[in-house]
Amino acid sequence: MKFPACKRRSPKPPEVTGLAWLAAEPFRVFFFSGALWSMIGVSLWPMFYAGGLGYFPAYSHARIMIEAFGGAFVVGFLGTAGPRMASAPKLSPWELAWLFVVHQANALCHLRLLHAWGDALFALLLMSLLASLGLRVVRYREAPPPPQMLLALVGLLCGAVGALLMIMPVTLTDPWRFRFASLLLNQGLLLPPVLGIGSFLFPRMLGGSFGEPKTTLQKQAALIGAGLTSLLLVASFALEVWVDARAGCGLRVTASVIYLLQEIRWSRAEGAAPRGTLATGLRVALICGESGLLLPGFWPLQRVSLEHLLYIGGFGLLILVVASRVLFGHSGDLAGFDRRGGMARWLIGLALLAATTRAVTGFLPQLTVSHHIYAALTWAAVALMWLVWHRQRFVGRDED
């Protein structure tokens, strides 16, 4: 994926190598690390049921999957795209080293049951990235970033606030506060960036151009839309917790669907070539994710199980599809994303299998143990296949 940067042409800079290259494209280390941590996070369930784990892994599993997996892809993507979108200097090797060390420490703390430390480190990770990007926008930008990036920044704030709330003892003793903090962290971290980055990036993935407003009026409208959607998403969390779960879930789905329909052209342009399998996976992930947002409001007793439609089939699959687009683009094989292929079909199918296998346990509790194991092993296979598929693209570069 080639992110648009400065509008004016400039001479081709000298080739960057070593740590400076990785710092300019931090997705290479964060995507790889995030996929590995997702395999570790799901493996806790088979280990527990086999008697090889001395604690119930629900809390560690959830934190590793959201913070070490989802958070890694958020940091990797925004750390790469943010400076380019603002036409500002890329991350420095020291910034990359700091972010990556904090990311690893965060994940290891949750693996060792040091959850307060893990949440504190995750908040530090997000605030460090936010400060780094904010400094570039204020001091160095040559062009304003796309208005949709507001949603991405809101996601960073939601994740940081949710993690900090989890540290407070009062949160652990108040079920309503705990649920609100969980929603900010588990859904607020990823949902706003999906919408903001999606409105900018998905049109390109579907065969069009980047969804960047052209005129001043369009930019103002996009900024208002992003701001209103951000407010509605955060309000939906409070509405679900303290007023009515169905109303909160319904508001969240309505706001996200309207934003995606308004900002993105989903129909194929006349004369455009058919899109590849991964573009189909994008649509599948969004449909599955919206289902995972809506259904828990109607079946509260099965909420945790049904939310895995969002976490696995929605966020998880979407992360791998978008990350694939980034890897194809930055390795000089942009056309590879548009191909139809068996590997992409396997990844999409297995991700949906893992999501549905985990979701049905809420309705068939007698299958909980076996389906926990099946879903965990299936996702581990998806992540491993994805890493093997892109193994050369992690180190390949676009010479242009």
C-alpha positions as a Markdown table, in Angstrom:
| # | Residue | x | y | z |
|---|---|---|---|---|
| 1 | Met | 0.0 | 0.0 | 0.0 |
| 2 | Lys | 1.3 | 3.4 | -0.9 |
| 3 | Phe | 0.0 | 6.0 | 1.5 |
| 4 | Pro | -0.4 | 9.5 | 0.0 |
| 5 | Ala | 2.1 | 11.9 | 1.4 |
| 6 | Cys | 3.0 | 15.4 | 0.4 |
| 7 | Lys | 1.1 | 16.8 | -2.6 |
| 8 | Arg | 4.2 | 18.3 | -4.2 |
| 9 | Arg | 6.8 | 16.3 | -6.0 |
| 10 | Ser | 10.3 | 16.0 | -4.5 |
| 11 | Pro | 13.5 | 14.3 | -5.6 |
| 12 | Lys | 13.7 | 10.6 | -4.7 |
| 13 | Pro | 15.4 | 10.4 | -1.3 |
| 14 | Pro | 18.4 | 8.1 | -0.7 |
| 15 | Glu | 17.5 | 4.5 | 0.2 |
| 16 | Val | 17.0 | 4.0 | 3.9 |
| 17 | Thr | 18.3 | 0.9 | 5.5 |
| 18 | Gly | 18.6 | -0.8 | 8.9 |
| 19 | Leu | 16.7 | 0.5 | 11.9 |
| 20 | Ala | 15.9 | 3.7 | 10.1 |
| 21 | Trp | 14.0 | 1.6 | 7.5 |
| 22 | Leu | 12.1 | -0.3 | 10.1 |
| 23 | Ala | 11.3 | 2.9 | 12.0 |
| 24 | Ala | 9.9 | 4.4 | 8.8 |
| 25 | Glu | 7.7 | 1.3 | 8.3 |
| 26 | Pro | 7.0 | 0.0 | 11.8 |
| 27 | Phe | 4.2 | -2.2 | 10.6 |
| 28 | Arg | 6.9 | -4.7 | 9.7 |
| 29 | Val | 7.7 | -5.5 | 13.3 |
| 30 | Phe | 4.4 | -4.8 | 14.9 |
| 31 | Phe | 2.3 | -6.8 | 12.5 |
| 32 | Phe | 4.6 | -9.8 | 12.9 |
| 33 | Ser | 4.6 | -9.5 | 16.7 |
| 34 | Gly | 0.9 | -9.0 | 16.9 |
| 35 | Ala | 0.2 | -12.1 | 14.9 |
| 36 | Leu | 2.6 | -14.1 | 17.1 |
| 37 | Trp | 0.9 | -12.8 | 20.3 |
| 38 | Ser | -2.5 | -13.7 | 18.9 |
| 39 | Met | -1.3 | -17.3 | 18.6 |
| 40 | Ile | 0.0 | -17.2 | 22.2 |
| 41 | Gly | -3.3 | -15.6 | 23.4 |
| 42 | Val | -5.5 | -18.3 | 22.0 |
| 43 | Ser | -3.2 | -21.2 | 23.0 |
| 44 | Leu | -3.9 | -20.5 | 26.6 |
| 45 | Trp | -7.3 | -22.2 | 26.3 |
| 46 | Pro | -6.0 | -25.6 | 25.0 |
| 47 | Met | -3.2 | -25.5 | 27.6 |
| 48 | Phe | -5.7 | -24.8 | 30.4 |
| 49 | Tyr | -8.0 | -27.7 | 29.4 |
| 50 | Ala | -5.1 | -30.0 | 29.0 |
| 51 | Gly | -4.1 | -29.2 | 32.6 |
| 52 | Gly | -0.9 | -27.4 | 31.6 |
| 53 | Leu | -2.0 | -24.0 | 33.0 |
| 54 | Gly | -2.5 | -23.3 | 36.6 |
| 55 | Tyr | -5.0 | -20.4 | 36.3 |
| 56 | Phe | -8.2 | -19.7 | 34.4 |
| 57 | Pro | -7.0 | -17.8 | 31.3 |
| 58 | Ala | -10.1 | -15.7 | 30.4 |
| 59 | Tyr | -8.6 | -12.4 | 31.6 |
| 60 | Ser | -5.1 | -13.0 | 30.2 |
| 61 | His | -6.6 | -14.2 | 26.9 |
| 62 | Ala | -8.8 | -11.1 | 26.5 |
| 63 | Arg | -6.0 | -8.7 | 27.3 |
| 64 | Ile | -3.4 | -10.3 | 25.0 |
| 65 | Met | -5.9 | -10.5 | 22.1 |
| 66 | Ile | -7.0 | -6.9 | 22.4 |
| 67 | Glu | -3.8 | -5.2 | 23.5 |
| 68 | Ala | -1.0 | -7.3 | 22.2 |
| 69 | Phe | -2.7 | -8.4 | 19.0 |
| 70 | Gly | -5.1 | -5.6 | 18.1 |
| 71 | Gly | -3.0 | -2.9 | 19.7 |
| 72 | Ala | 0.1 | -4.0 | 17.8 |
| 73 | Phe | -1.7 | -3.6 | 14.4 |
| 74 | Val | -3.1 | -0.2 | 15.4 |
| 75 | Val | 0.4 | 1.0 | 16.4 |
| 76 | Gly | 2.0 | -0.5 | 13.3 |
| 77 | Phe | -0.5 | 1.0 | 10.9 |
| 78 | Leu | -0.7 | 4.5 | 12.5 |
| 79 | Gly | 3.0 | 4.6 | 13.1 |
| 80 | Thr | 3.5 | 4.0 | 9.4 |
| 81 | Ala | 0.6 | 5.9 | 7.9 |
| 82 | Gly | 0.3 | 8.8 | 10.4 |
| 83 | Pro | 3.5 | 10.7 | 9.5 |
| 84 | Arg | 2.9 | 10.1 | 5.8 |
| 85 | Met | -0.6 | 11.4 | 5.9 |
| 86 | Ala | 0.6 | 14.6 | 7.6 |
| 87 | Ser | 3.6 | 14.9 | 5.3 |
| 88 | Ala | 5.8 | 14.9 | 8.4 |
| 89 | Pro | 9.0 | 13.1 | 9.3 |
| 90 | Lys | 8.7 | 9.3 | 9.9 |
| 91 | Leu | 9.4 | 7.7 | 13.3 |
| 92 | Ser | 12.9 | 7.6 | 14.5 |
| 93 | Pro | 14.7 | 4.4 | 15.5 |
| 94 | Trp | 14.6 | 5.5 | 19.1 |
| 95 | Glu | 10.8 | 6.0 | 18.9 |
| 96 | Leu | 10.4 | 2.6 | 17.3 |
| 97 | Ala | 12.5 | 0.9 | 19.9 |
| 98 | Trp | 10.6 | 2.6 | 22.7 |
| 99 | Leu | 7.2 | 1.6 | 21.3 |
| 100 | Phe | 8.2 | -1.9 | 20.6 |
| 101 | Val | 9.8 | -2.5 | 24.0 |
| 102 | Val | 6.6 | -1.1 | 25.7 |
| 103 | His | 4.5 | -3.4 | 23.5 |
| 104 | Gln | 6.4 | -6.5 | 24.4 |
| 105 | Ala | 6.4 | -5.6 | 28.1 |
| 106 | Asn | 2.7 | -5.0 | 28.0 |
| 107 | Ala | 2.0 | -8.5 | 26.6 |
| 108 | Leu | 4.4 | -10.3 | 28.9 |
| 109 | Cys | 2.8 | -8.7 | 31.9 |
| 110 | His | -0.6 | -10.0 | 31.0 |
| 111 | Leu | 0.9 | -13.4 | 30.3 |
| 112 | Arg | 2.4 | -13.4 | 33.8 |
| 113 | Leu | -0.9 | -12.2 | 35.4 |
| 114 | Leu | 0.5 | -8.7 | 36.1 |
| 115 | His | -2.6 | -7.1 | 34.7 |
| 116 | Ala | -2.4 | -3.7 | 36.3 |
| 117 | Trp | 1.1 | -3.3 | 35.0 |
| 118 | Gly | 0.0 | -4.6 | 31.6 |
| 119 | Asp | -2.8 | -2.1 | 31.3 |
| 120 | Ala | -0.6 | 0.7 | 32.5 |
| 121 | Leu | 2.0 | -0.1 | 29.9 |
| 122 | Phe | -0.7 | -0.3 | 27.2 |
| 123 | Ala | -1.9 | 3.1 | 28.1 |
| 124 | Leu | 1.7 | 4.3 | 28.0 |
| 125 | Leu | 2.1 | 2.7 | 24.5 |
| 126 | Leu | -1.0 | 4.4 | 23.1 |
| 127 | Met | -0.2 | 7.8 | 24.7 |
| 128 | Ser | 3.4 | 7.6 | 23.4 |
| 129 | Leu | 2.2 | 7.0 | 19.9 |
| 130 | Leu | -0.4 | 9.8 | 20.2 |
| 131 | Ala | 2.2 | 12.2 | 21.5 |
| 132 | Ser | 4.6 | 11.3 | 18.7 |
| 133 | Leu | 1.9 | 11.8 | 16.0 |
| 134 | Gly | 0.6 | 14.9 | 17.6 |
| 135 | Leu | 4.0 | 16.5 | 17.7 |
| 136 | Arg | 4.5 | 15.8 | 14.0 |
| 137 | Val | 1.1 | 17.3 | 13.1 |
| 138 | Val | 1.7 | 20.5 | 15.1 |
| 139 | Arg | 5.4 | 21.1 | 14.2 |
| 140 | Tyr | 6.2 | 19.4 | 10.9 |
| 141 | Arg | 3.2 | 18.9 | 8.8 |
| 142 | Glu | 3.2 | 20.2 | 5.3 |
| 143 | Ala | -0.4 | 19.3 | 4.7 |
| 144 | Pro | -3.3 | 18.6 | 7.1 |
| 145 | Pro | -4.0 | 15.0 | 7.7 |
| 146 | Pro | -7.3 | 13.6 | 6.4 |
| 147 | Pro | -10.3 | 14.5 | 8.6 |
| 148 | Gln | -11.1 | 10.8 | 9.1 |
| 149 | Met | -7.9 | 10.4 | 11.1 |
| 150 | Leu | -9.9 | 12.0 | 14.0 |
| 151 | Leu | -11.6 | 8.7 | 14.5 |
| 152 | Ala | -8.2 | 6.9 | 14.6 |
| 153 | Leu | -7.1 | 9.3 | 17.3 |
| 154 | Val | -10.3 | 8.8 | 19.2 |
| 155 | Gly | -9.6 | 5.0 | 19.2 |
| 156 | Leu | -6.2 | 5.6 | 20.8 |
| 157 | Leu | -7.8 | 7.7 | 23.5 |
| 158 | Cys | -10.6 | 5.2 | 24.1 |
| 159 | Gly | -8.0 | 2.4 | 24.5 |
| 160 | Ala | -5.8 | 4.4 | 26.8 |
| 161 | Val | -8.7 | 5.6 | 29.0 |
| 162 | Gly | -10.2 | 2.1 | 29.2 |
| 163 | Ala | -6.8 | 0.6 | 30.2 |
| 164 | Leu | -6.3 | 3.3 | 32.9 |
| 165 | Leu | -9.8 | 2.7 | 34.3 |
| 166 | Met | -9.0 | -1.0 | 34.6 |
| 167 | Ile | -6.1 | -0.1 | 36.9 |
| 168 | Met | -8.4 | 1.7 | 39.4 |
| 169 | Pro | -9.5 | -0.5 | 42.3 |
| 170 | Val | -13.0 | 1.0 | 42.2 |
| 171 | Thr | -13.4 | -0.3 | 38.7 |
| 172 | Leu | -12.8 | -3.9 | 39.8 |
| 173 | Thr | -15.5 | -3.6 | 42.5 |
| 174 | Asp | -18.1 | -1.8 | 40.4 |
| 175 | Pro | -19.6 | -4.0 | 37.6 |
| 176 | Trp | -21.0 | -1.1 | 35.7 |
| 177 | Arg | -17.8 | 0.9 | 35.7 |
| 178 | Phe | -15.9 | -2.3 | 34.8 |
| 179 | Arg | -18.2 | -3.0 | 31.8 |
| 180 | Phe | -17.8 | 0.6 | 30.6 |
| 181 | Ala | -14.0 | 0.4 | 30.8 |
| 182 | Ser | -14.1 | -3.0 | 29.0 |
| 183 | Leu | -16.2 | -1.5 | 26.2 |
| 184 | Leu | -13.8 | 1.5 | 25.8 |
| 185 | Leu | -10.8 | -0.9 | 25.7 |
| 186 | Asn | -12.2 | -3.9 | 23.8 |
| 187 | Gln | -14.3 | -2.1 | 21.2 |
| 188 | Gly | -13.4 | 1.6 | 21.5 |
| 189 | Leu | -9.8 | 0.9 | 20.7 |
| 190 | Leu | -10.5 | -0.7 | 17.3 |
| 191 | Leu | -14.0 | 0.4 | 16.1 |
| 192 | Pro | -13.3 | 4.1 | 15.6 |
| 193 | Pro | -10.0 | 3.5 | 13.7 |
| 194 | Val | -11.8 | 0.9 | 11.6 |
| 195 | Leu | -14.3 | 3.5 | 10.5 |
| 196 | Gly | -11.8 | 6.4 | 10.1 |
| 197 | Ile | -9.1 | 4.5 | 8.4 |
| 198 | Gly | -11.7 | 2.5 | 6.5 |
| 199 | Ser | -13.3 | 5.5 | 5.0 |
| 200 | Phe | -9.9 | 6.6 | 3.8 |
| 201 | Leu | -8.5 | 3.2 | 2.8 |
| 202 | Phe | -11.4 | 0.9 | 1.9 |
| 203 | Pro | -12.2 | 2.7 | -1.4 |
| 204 | Arg | -8.7 | 2.1 | -2.5 |
| 205 | Met | -8.9 | -1.6 | -1.6 |
| 206 | Leu | -12.1 | -1.8 | -3.5 |
| 207 | Gly | -10.5 | -0.5 | -6.7 |
| 208 | Gly | -11.0 | 3.3 | -6.4 |
| 209 | Ser | -8.8 | 6.0 | -5.1 |
| 210 | Phe | -8.0 | 7.0 | -1.5 |
| 211 | Gly | -11.1 | 8.4 | 0.2 |
| 212 | Glu | -9.6 | 11.8 | 0.8 |
| 213 | Pro | -11.9 | 14.9 | 0.5 |
| 214 | Lys | -10.9 | 17.2 | -2.3 |
| 215 | Thr | -12.6 | 20.5 | -1.6 |
| 216 | Thr | -12.7 | 22.6 | 1.6 |
| 217 | Leu | -16.4 | 21.9 | 1.9 |
| 218 | Gln | -15.9 | 18.2 | 1.6 |
| 219 | Lys | -13.1 | 18.3 | 4.2 |
| 220 | Gln | -15.4 | 20.2 | 6.6 |
| 221 | Ala | -18.2 | 17.7 | 6.1 |
| 222 | Ala | -15.9 | 14.8 | 6.6 |
| 223 | Leu | -14.5 | 16.3 | 9.8 |
| 224 | Ile | -18.1 | 16.9 | 11.2 |
| 225 | Gly | -19.1 | 13.4 | 10.2 |
| 226 | Ala | -16.0 | 11.9 | 12.0 |
| 227 | Gly | -16.6 | 14.0 | 15.1 |
| 228 | Leu | -20.3 | 13.2 | 15.3 |
| 229 | Thr | -19.6 | 9.5 | 14.8 |
| 230 | Ser | -17.0 | 9.5 | 17.5 |
| 231 | Leu | -19.4 | 11.1 | 20.0 |
| 232 | Leu | -22.1 | 8.6 | 19.1 |
| 233 | Leu | -19.8 | 5.6 | 19.5 |
| 234 | Val | -18.6 | 6.7 | 23.0 |
| 235 | Ala | -22.2 | 7.6 | 24.0 |
| 236 | Ser | -23.3 | 4.1 | 22.9 |
| 237 | Phe | -21.0 | 2.5 | 25.4 |
| 238 | Ala | -22.5 | 4.6 | 28.2 |
| 239 | Leu | -26.0 | 3.9 | 26.9 |
| 240 | Glu | -25.4 | 0.2 | 26.9 |
| 241 | Val | -24.1 | 0.1 | 30.4 |
| 242 | Trp | -26.3 | 2.5 | 32.3 |
| 243 | Val | -29.5 | 2.7 | 30.3 |
| 244 | Asp | -30.4 | -0.2 | 28.0 |
| 245 | Ala | -28.1 | -2.7 | 26.3 |
| 246 | Arg | -30.2 | -3.0 | 23.2 |
| 247 | Ala | -30.3 | 0.7 | 22.7 |
| 248 | Gly | -26.6 | 1.0 | 23.1 |
| 249 | Cys | -25.8 | -1.8 | 20.7 |
| 250 | Gly | -28.3 | -0.4 | 18.2 |
| 251 | Leu | -26.9 | 3.1 | 18.4 |
| 252 | Arg | -23.4 | 1.7 | 17.8 |
| 253 | Val | -24.4 | -0.4 | 14.8 |
| 254 | Thr | -26.5 | 2.5 | 13.3 |
| 255 | Ala | -23.7 | 5.0 | 13.7 |
| 256 | Ser | -21.1 | 2.7 | 12.2 |
| 257 | Val | -23.2 | 1.5 | 9.3 |
| 258 | Ile | -24.4 | 5.0 | 8.3 |
| 259 | Tyr | -20.8 | 6.3 | 8.4 |
| 260 | Leu | -19.5 | 3.5 | 6.2 |
| 261 | Leu | -22.4 | 3.8 | 3.7 |
| 262 | Gln | -22.0 | 7.5 | 3.5 |
| 263 | Glu | -18.2 | 7.7 | 3.2 |
| 264 | Ile | -17.5 | 4.7 | 1.0 |
| 265 | Arg | -18.6 | 3.7 | -2.5 |
| 266 | Trp | -19.2 | 0.0 | -2.2 |
| 267 | Ser | -20.4 | -0.7 | -5.7 |
| 268 | Arg | -17.9 | -1.4 | -8.4 |
| 269 | Ala | -17.3 | 1.4 | -10.8 |
| 270 | Glu | -18.4 | 0.8 | -14.4 |
| 271 | Gly | -15.7 | -0.9 | -16.4 |
| 272 | Ala | -13.6 | -1.7 | -13.3 |
| 273 | Ala | -11.9 | -5.1 | -13.0 |
| 274 | Pro | -13.4 | -7.5 | -10.5 |
| 275 | Arg | -11.7 | -7.4 | -7.1 |
| 276 | Gly | -9.8 | -10.2 | -5.5 |
| 277 | Thr | -10.6 | -12.6 | -2.8 |
| 278 | Leu | -9.3 | -10.3 | 0.0 |
| 279 | Ala | -11.6 | -7.6 | -1.1 |
| 280 | Thr | -14.4 | -10.1 | -0.5 |
| 281 | Gly | -12.9 | -10.8 | 2.9 |
| 282 | Leu | -13.2 | -7.1 | 3.7 |
| 283 | Arg | -17.0 | -7.2 | 3.1 |
| 284 | Val | -17.3 | -10.4 | 5.0 |
| 285 | Ala | -15.4 | -9.1 | 8.0 |
| 286 | Leu | -17.6 | -5.9 | 8.2 |
| 287 | Ile | -20.8 | -7.9 | 8.0 |
| 288 | Cys | -19.6 | -10.3 | 10.7 |
| 289 | Gly | -18.4 | -7.5 | 12.8 |
| 290 | Glu | -21.7 | -5.6 | 12.7 |
| 291 | Ser | -23.5 | -8.8 | 13.7 |
| 292 | Gly | -21.2 | -9.1 | 16.7 |
| 293 | Leu | -22.0 | -5.5 | 17.7 |
| 294 | Leu | -25.8 | -6.0 | 17.4 |
| 295 | Leu | -26.6 | -9.5 | 18.6 |
| 296 | Pro | -25.3 | -9.3 | 22.2 |
| 297 | Gly | -27.8 | -6.6 | 23.0 |
| 298 | Phe | -30.6 | -9.1 | 22.3 |
| 299 | Trp | -29.1 | -12.2 | 23.9 |
| 300 | Pro | -27.4 | -10.7 | 27.0 |
| 301 | Leu | -26.8 | -14.2 | 28.6 |
| 302 | Gln | -24.8 | -15.2 | 25.5 |
| 303 | Arg | -23.1 | -11.8 | 25.2 |
| 304 | Val | -19.5 | -12.9 | 25.6 |
| 305 | Ser | -19.8 | -15.7 | 23.1 |
| 306 | Leu | -21.6 | -13.6 | 20.5 |
| 307 | Glu | -19.1 | -10.8 | 20.8 |
| 308 | His | -16.5 | -13.2 | 19.3 |
| 309 | Leu | -18.3 | -12.6 | 16.0 |
| 310 | Leu | -17.0 | -9.1 | 16.4 |
| 311 | Tyr | -13.5 | -9.9 | 17.8 |
| 312 | Ile | -12.7 | -12.9 | 15.5 |
| 313 | Gly | -14.8 | -12.6 | 12.4 |
| 314 | Gly | -14.9 | -8.8 | 12.5 |
| 315 | Phe | -11.8 | -7.2 | 14.0 |
| 316 | Gly | -9.5 | -10.2 | 13.6 |
| 317 | Leu | -10.3 | -10.9 | 9.9 |
| 318 | Leu | -10.3 | -7.3 | 9.1 |
| 319 | Ile | -6.9 | -6.7 | 10.6 |
| 320 | Leu | -5.4 | -9.5 | 8.5 |
| 321 | Val | -7.1 | -8.2 | 5.3 |
| 322 | Val | -5.9 | -4.6 | 5.8 |
| 323 | Ala | -2.5 | -5.7 | 6.9 |
| 324 | Ser | -2.2 | -7.9 | 3.8 |
| 325 | Arg | -2.9 | -4.8 | 1.7 |
| 326 | Val | -0.2 | -2.9 | 3.5 |
| 327 | Leu | 2.3 | -5.8 | 3.0 |
| 328 | Phe | 1.5 | -6.2 | -0.6 |
| 329 | Gly | 1.9 | -2.5 | -1.3 |
| 330 | His | 5.1 | -2.0 | 0.6 |
| 331 | Ser | 6.8 | -5.1 | -0.8 |
| 332 | Gly | 6.3 | -4.0 | -4.4 |
| 333 | Asp | 3.5 | -6.5 | -5.2 |
| 334 | Leu | 0.5 | -4.2 | -5.1 |
| 335 | Ala | -1.3 | -6.3 | -7.7 |
| 336 | Gly | -1.1 | -9.3 | -5.5 |
| 337 | Phe | -3.9 | -8.0 | -3.3 |
| 338 | Asp | -6.3 | -8.1 | -6.2 |
| 339 | Arg | -5.6 | -11.7 | -7.1 |
| 340 | Arg | -8.0 | -14.5 | -6.4 |
| 341 | Gly | -6.3 | -17.3 | -4.6 |
| 342 | Gly | -6.8 | -20.3 | -2.4 |
| 343 | Met | -4.7 | -19.0 | 0.5 |
| 344 | Ala | -7.0 | -16.0 | 0.9 |
| 345 | Arg | -10.1 | -18.2 | 0.8 |
| 346 | Trp | -8.7 | -20.5 | 3.4 |
| 347 | Leu | -7.9 | -17.6 | 5.7 |
| 348 | Ile | -11.4 | -16.1 | 5.4 |
| 349 | Gly | -13.1 | -19.4 | 5.8 |
| 350 | Leu | -11.1 | -20.5 | 8.8 |
| 351 | Ala | -11.6 | -17.1 | 10.5 |
| 352 | Leu | -15.3 | -17.4 | 10.1 |
| 353 | Leu | -15.2 | -21.0 | 11.3 |
| 354 | Ala | -13.3 | -19.9 | 14.4 |
| 355 | Ala | -15.8 | -17.0 | 15.1 |
| 356 | Thr | -18.9 | -19.2 | 14.7 |
| 357 | Thr | -17.4 | -22.1 | 16.7 |
| 358 | Arg | -16.7 | -19.7 | 19.6 |
| 359 | Ala | -20.1 | -17.9 | 19.3 |
| 360 | Val | -22.3 | -21.0 | 19.5 |
| 361 | Thr | -21.0 | -22.0 | 22.9 |
| 362 | Gly | -23.3 | -19.5 | 24.5 |
| 363 | Phe | -26.3 | -21.4 | 23.3 |
| 364 | Leu | -24.8 | -24.9 | 23.6 |
| 365 | Pro | -22.9 | -24.8 | 26.9 |
| 366 | Gln | -22.2 | -28.5 | 26.8 |
| 367 | Leu | -19.8 | -27.8 | 23.9 |
| 368 | Thr | -17.9 | -25.1 | 25.7 |
| 369 | Val | -14.7 | -27.0 | 26.3 |
| 370 | Ser | -14.4 | -28.6 | 22.9 |
| 371 | His | -15.4 | -25.5 | 21.0 |
| 372 | His | -13.0 | -23.3 | 23.0 |
| 373 | Ile | -10.2 | -25.6 | 21.9 |
| 374 | Tyr | -11.4 | -25.8 | 18.3 |
| 375 | Ala | -11.8 | -22.1 | 18.0 |
| 376 | Ala | -8.4 | -21.5 | 19.5 |
| 377 | Leu | -6.6 | -24.0 | 17.3 |
| 378 | Thr | -8.4 | -22.7 | 14.2 |
| 379 | Trp | -7.4 | -19.1 | 14.9 |
| 380 | Ala | -3.8 | -20.1 | 15.7 |
| 381 | Ala | -3.8 | -21.9 | 12.3 |
| 382 | Val | -5.1 | -18.7 | 10.6 |
| 383 | Ala | -2.4 | -16.5 | 12.1 |
| 384 | Leu | 0.4 | -19.0 | 11.3 |
| 385 | Met | -0.8 | -19.4 | 7.7 |
| 386 | Trp | -1.0 | -15.6 | 7.4 |
| 387 | Leu | 2.6 | -15.2 | 8.6 |
| 388 | Val | 3.9 | -17.9 | 6.3 |
| 389 | Trp | 2.0 | -16.5 | 3.4 |
| 390 | His | 3.6 | -13.0 | 3.9 |
| 391 | Arg | 7.0 | -14.2 | 5.1 |
| 392 | Gln | 8.9 | -12.6 | 2.2 |
| 393 | Arg | 6.7 | -9.5 | 2.2 |
| 394 | Phe | 7.7 | -8.7 | 5.7 |
| 395 | Val | 11.3 | -8.1 | 4.5 |
| 396 | Gly | 10.6 | -7.1 | 0.9 |
| 397 | Arg | 10.5 | -3.5 | -0.1 |
| 398 | Asp | 9.0 | -1.4 | -2.9 |
| 399 | Glu | 12.0 | -0.1 | -4.9 |
| 400 | Asp | 9.8 | 2.7 | -6.3 |
